[in-house]
Amino acid sequence: MTAQAGGAFPFPFIPPLPYTSARETRRALRARRRGLAPEQRLAAERSIRRALDGLRIWRRGHRIAVFLGMPDEVDLRPCFAAAWRRGVRLYVPRILDLRRAEMTFVPLDRNARLARNRYGIDEPVVAIARRVAALNLDTVLVPLVGFDANGHRLGMGAGFYDRALRRRLDRANAFRRPLLVGVAYAAQQVDRIPRESWDVPLDLVVTERGVLDLRALST
C-alpha cells in the first residue's frame, strides 16, 4: 500500500503522546517500540521487507545505505543476502567523530568483520579510505525513533544523519540524491514532530502498514 502525504494516512491512528519535550517523546516512543510482542515484531518486519522490495531499490549496481540497528529497531539483515545476489552495493554508517556528530558510510561486504561502537551498534572494520559520501549513494534507509505524516523524523538526538545529509537542504541543488527512506514500525507514528532548521525531511516512510510517499511536500 502506498499513500501520498496529505491524503488518507494508511497507518492506524495512535493517540498523541502527552509529552512536550523531544527527550520525553523519544523515551516514550522507544518504550513503545520495545513493548512490541515478538510475534508482532516478526510479522511487521516481514511486511516491511516486502514493502521495501516493492520500491524496487535493490537494483544491480545501486549503492544502498542500510543500518545495523539496535535490538529494538527494525532488523534489515534478512534483506542483505538477496541484495548482494542482485549486485547491490551495501553501505552502513560509521561514526567519525562523536563530539562533532560526524559520520560517513562504509561498505558492508559479505563476511565483514564487525565491531561495536559506543552506542552498541555494529560497524564494519574496514579502511576509512573506502568511505562514500552520502550524495554518492542512491538510497539511504534511515532508522527512526518517531515520524509524522509530513516526513519529519525523530532520531536518537545526536544529529548524525542530519549532519551527514545536510546538503539535501540546499534548494539550489536540483540533484535530490540520495532517496531517503525512513524505516519504522507503525507504532512509532506521532501526530506531529516539530521541525528544526537543520532537520532533513524524509522522502518515504515504510512500515508494516505500507509506504507513505512524501516527495510532493519537498517540491
Number of C-alpha atoms within 10 A of each C-alpha: 11 17 17 17 18 12 8 8 16 18 18 10 12 12 9 11 13 9 12 8 9 15 13 13 20 19 15 18 21 18 12 15 21 14 12 15 9 10 9 9 20 14 11 20 22 14 17 24 20 14 19 19 12 13 12 8 16 24 14 13 13 17 23 26 24 23 25 18 16 13 10 14 20 23 21 17 12 11 15 18 11 11 18 18 11 14 14 19 21 25 22 21 26 23 16 14 11 11 7 12 15 17 21 21 25 24 24 24 14 10 7 12 12 13 12 11 11 9 7 11 16 19 22 20 15 16 9 13 7 9 17 18 12 24 18 11 19 17 21 27 22 19 23 23 24 28 26 16 22 23 25 23 26 25 18 17 11 13 16 22 22 18 17 19 22 15 16 22 16 10 11 8 10 8 10 15 17 20 19 22 25 25 29 25 25 22 19 20 25 20 14 16 18 10 14 8 6 12 19 21 23 24 21 23 29 24 25 22 18 20 25 25 21 22 17 10 14 12 6
